[in-house]
Amino acid sequence: SRRLVLAEAVRVRFAPSPTGLPHIGNIRTALFNWLFARHHGGKFIVRVEDTDQDRLVPGAVDAVLDSLAWLHLDWDEGPRVGGPFAPYHQSQRLDTYQRMAEQLIEKGSAYRCYCTEDRLQRMREEQLRLKQSSGYDRRCRHLDQGERRVREAEGGPSVVRFAMPFSGITRVRDIIHGDVEWQNELLDDFILLKSDGFPTYHLAVVVDDHLMEISHVLRAEEWLPSTPRHLQIYQALGFGPPEFGHLPMILGPDRSKLSKRHGATALLEYSDEGFVPEAVRNFLLLLGWSLDDKTEIMGPEAAIERFSLERVSRSAAIFDHDKLTWMNGVYIRQLSVEELADRVLPFLERDLPADVLPVSRDYLLRIVPLIQQRTKLLSDAAHLTSYFFQAEVDYDPLSLVQKGMDRESTLAALEAAREDLAKMAQFEHHAMEESLRAVASGLGLSARQFFGTLRVAATGREATPPLFETMAVLGRERVLERVASAIELIRAV
Ligand code: GLU
């Protein structure tokens, strides 16, 4: 039947709480869910868990969705796209949670609690003083009908708490961690519904995963301790639970909790820093998953085909920023010249001095092949190419003078170069090299000396892409002007 097929189909969700900008860990969770769905031909759902109204951060939902879009992780249901189980914002589903909470009360699996914040505070202090285990002391669980009626009549605020069984064991068969068990007596009567009518995460997550027919819950390991609570709610509501898989933590190279210090920032900042989404996605793939112990570069098709939960590790993944940078270079080198030019252009517009803008795309298409090999970040581009755009280059005149040369021989070299470059039939790099090599030997200078002087004169830099190609792209006029200025500079020394 249709129902059976639906129940068997893979439906996974990414359930961000918009309490901050999404970071590497959040989006790694999204990626693994997406890969799992795509591998199995299932559905990938985004659900916004915005029930903690005090902690909402404006713009966070968009930042999550934009991060997914940047990495080309498309979702089948959720915000911006809708779907058969809409709405996908928990804040728009309050009556559903309230109805479920009522059901749990009727079944005797939940109860209203009228304890004031004051009383709970005193209770916690007392527990601390007596070194008792913390957690609600279940006072309201034991109210009789009469006492309850009185409390209801008083009309004060109340919450709904889950009535945890006093004994027994709750076991989760985690896909990644294997069997994990909890003693029910150590689990407290946690809150399901808050006094403002909003559900807690525990109630909302179970209700929605059930109603949205989620087959596998793949989420960060920090949620593993919540899982017995969730399983208890499933059981109390008479729902079959989904499969659970808790993804390993991500740590910094020093094995401490990942932070900015390790180069981990909000995901979209990687875009501003010049990382390409292909590299970030490949890097995230390897944070807790591997094909074998050597494969590192893997595009989306291969990743979808190969992804499996069996190869998700239990132990923490280590975030290595240098590896991400290396990987970025690999992906940049794989781009076509046109593609790289398009990606670099916004960075040039951002980082080059305003007076050299706009950048001509045709000119850029000739520059890009010269820098592609050495570009690690798109944001390197302005520094690597500025001398192609600036009218004048700025440098220390003494850097024109190469080892074993003096002012006179440098001047002679520049003058000979000027003459040769001016009369050269074609301003093309092969011809240029042949002709200039002859000039160098005529002057009794080594290629290193002569071309070193010329490089500084033409670019203002001591290290550039291959000199003749660089000069060919700069063009005869610009190179001659720069050699002329170099002659002035060295005369003035
Ligand atoms: N809203 C939770 C979070 O932001 C999701 C936990 C879950 O996937 O169950 O991490």
Boltz pocket constraint, residues with backbone or C-beta under 6 A from the ligand:
constraints:
  - pocket:
      binder: B
      contacts: [[A, 13], [A, 15], [A, 16], [A, 17], [A, 49], [A, 205], [A, 218], [A, 219], [A, 220], [A, 223]]
      max_distance: 6.0
